[in-house]
Amino acid sequence: MNTFYFLRASFLALCLSVIPTSAFTQAQPAQEYKPEVGQEGKDVVWVPTPQALVDKMLDLAKVTPKDYVIDLGSGDGRTVITAAKRGAKAHGIEYNPEMVELSKRNAAKEGVSDKATFAKADLFESDFSQAQVITMFLLSSINMKLRPKILDLKPGTRIVSNTFDMGEWKPDETAKVSGCESWCTAHLWIVPAKVGGTWKLPQGELSLKQTFQMITGTLRNGNVTTPISGKLNGDEISFTAGGAQYTGRVNGNTIDGTVKGRSSSKWTATRGG
């Protein structure tokens, strides 16, 4: 064989030997990401919330199409997607980018991509102040770290957690899924207005001490001082003083409401400087 042709044939053979076999076969689709129960996450391991408890949590929070729901640590997106299927606008915050993409695919399969959104983000650095409802399945220690931020949210914001609590801030309501074996409990908190301090009334003075949603204090009317006890439900306040029942709505530094005793009348209070 001519040396030139021998070298040329050898060169072509060498080139062909280094071309990947996949170049001659049909490309195989990438395998879809599948999370594993117990896999490590940034703050907690991933364990999915049972669908029955997802439904119970959203029921407990009374989610409606008017609500904006934010799920902290949204995992595979099931809580966000379920809220979206109820007509609510819902958003998931998840640190694992593969989980985020999986959630987007799941939302598309369920036909709710227009209402269910997801973002790769750190929940400790995220702004969730616009939510009417916040859902979470985090450890109590994580809940406690988030608690100061949660208590600064707009009064009336509903917080619902799978199983784990927020320390001495007791839930406003707890519900369980019957026939459930694990992860069966939903806790609800309603962010209370901040009312601690002294309030001026036309006929006297209201002094309030607040421990989360619970309030105690005194109501002074002239020379008579009466102990009071009551509760907040978001921006709604109610307490008893003597034989009278006071209810009202807190709006920043004012309260307007009704007092019922032997008769009903209006009452108003302004927070002292």
KATA-V971678 format. One record per residue. N is the residue number from 0. NEAR is the number of other C-alpha atoms within 10 Angstrom. Layout:
n,near
N,NEAR
N,NEAR
This chain:
n,near
0,6
1,7
2,8
3,9
4,10
5,10
6,12
7,12
8,12
9,12
10,12
11,10
12,11
13,11
14,10
15,11
16,10
17,8
18,10
19,9
20,9
21,9
22,8
23,8
24,8
25,7
26,8
27,7
28,6
29,6
30,6
31,8
32,10
33,10
34,15
35,11
36,10
37,11
38,10
39,12
40,13
41,11
42,13
43,14
44,14
45,20
46,17
47,19
48,20
49,17
50,12
51,14
52,23
53,22
54,17
55,21
56,27
57,22
58,13
59,19
60,23
61,11
62,20
63,17
64,14
65,10
66,18
67,21
68,29
69,28
70,28
71,24
72,26
73,28
74,28
75,27
76,27
77,20
78,29
79,30
80,29
81,20
82,27
83,28
84,18
85,14
86,18
87,20
88,23
89,29
90,26
91,30
92,24
93,25
94,20
95,19
96,14
97,17
98,22
99,23
100,17
101,19
102,26
103,22
104,15
105,18
106,25
107,14
108,10
109,13
110,14
111,21
112,18
113,11
114,19
115,28
116,21
117,25
118,18
119,17
120,17
121,16
122,17
123,12
124,7
125,10
126,11
127,21
128,15
129,14
130,20
131,20
132,24
133,26
134,26
135,21
136,25
137,21
138,17
139,15
140,13
141,16
142,18
143,17
144,12
145,14
146,14
147,10
148,13
149,20
150,16
151,14
152,18
153,18
154,21
155,18
156,23
157,25
158,25
159,27
160,26
161,22
162,21
163,19
164,23
165,19
166,12
167,9
168,14
169,15
170,18
171,15
172,13
173,16
174,16
175,16
176,17
177,10
178,7
179,12
180,7
181,11
182,18
183,19
184,18
185,29
186,24
187,23
188,25
189,25
190,23
191,27
192,25
193,21
194,25
195,16
196,14
197,19
198,21
199,18
200,18
201,10
202,12
203,15
204,20
205,23
206,20
207,19
208,16
209,18
210,15
211,19
212,22
213,18
214,20
215,17
216,19
217,17
218,22
219,17
220,14
221,9
222,7
223,8
224,15
225,14
226,14
227,20
228,15
229,19
230,19
231,27
232,18
233,20
234,21
235,19
236,23
237,19
238,20
239,20
240,19
241,12
242,9
243,15
244,16
245,21
246,22
247,21
248,19
249,23
250,15
251,12
252,13
253,16
254,21
255,16
256,17
257,15
258,20
259,14
260,13
261,8
262,7
263,12
264,11
265,12
266,16
267,18
268,21
269,19
270,18
271,14
272,8
